Amino acid sequence: MRKSIDVDLALLERDDDLITDLELTIVREAKQHDGDAFHRLRSVPGIGKVLGLTILSEIHDITRFDRVQEFASYARWVKCAHISAGKVHGSGGAQMGNVHLKWAFSEAAVLFLRHAPGGKKLLGEIEKQHGKGKARSILAHKIGRAVFDMLSRGTVFSMEKFRAA
């Protein structure tokens, strides 16, 4: 039993080295492709290497979205309403868009709460208005809109602008 545990630990150490090497290679490639956008993404509290790379790879090129609304739709934050003659007949389009981008921003929202000064206070304000179940989704959407603004304008994250928006 002890020998089996020792072998498992040795394999884990080897895997850690391989994963670290692979991560460094991917980060180098991302920096060559669009290093400025990668560093701007890393300025958002909670977005690290992996989430930054995921977001960059799923967005491809931010200029393909003319407006922030198109970006929000692509990231599955909005649903289209089925309206006819002023009557609402439900909504659709819940499965349209990029699921990986929605996941990345949902993770970024959770990590934002951990790393951003005043993040939990902001979440509390959103919870008062919209309830606890919807607050994190709204925060993820808000982070996504800030990322669109940062990447399209070439600026870094500003907490003052984020809270004011």
Residue pairs with C-beta under 8 A, 6 or more apart in sequence:
23 49
23 50
26 53
27 38
27 49
27 53
30 38
30 52
30 53
30 56
31 38
33 56
34 56
36 154
37 56
37 62
37 151
38 52
38 53
38 56
40 150
40 151
40 154
40 155
40 156
40 157
41 47
41 51
41 52
41 55
41 56
41 147
41 150
41 151
42 48
42 49
42 52
43 150
43 156
43 157
44 108
44 112
44 143
44 146
44 147
44 150
44 157
45 111
45 112
45 115
45 116
45 117
45 119
45 157
45 159
46 108
46 109
46 110
46 111
46 112
46 113
46 114
46 115
46 116
46 143
47 55
47 108
47 111
48 111
51 104
51 107
51 108
51 111
54 100
54 101
54 104
55 101
55 104
55 105
55 108
55 147
58 98
58 100
58 101
58 104
59 101
59 151
62 71
62 148
62 151
62 152
63 152
65 71
65 74
65 148
65 152
68 145
68 148
68 149
69 78
71 144
71 145
71 148
72 78
72 141
72 144
72 145
72 148
73 93
73 96
73 97
74 97
74 98
74 101
75 97
75 98
75 101
75 102
75 105
75 141
75 144
76 94
76 96
76 97
76 98
76 99
76 101
76 102
77 102
77 137
77 140
77 141
77 144
78 93
79 91
79 92
79 93
79 94
80 91
80 92
80 93
81 88
81 90
81 91
82 88
82 89
82 90
82 91
82 92
83 89
102 140
105 140
105 141
105 143
105 144
105 147
106 136
106 137
106 140
108 140
108 143
109 136
109 137
109 139
109 140
109 143
110 136
112 119
112 139
112 143
113 119
113 120
113 123
113 139
116 122
116 159
117 159
118 159
118 163
122 139
122 163
123 135
123 136
123 139
126 135
126 138
126 139
127 135
130 138
142 162
142 165
145 165
146 157
146 161
146 162
146 165
149 155
150 156
150 157
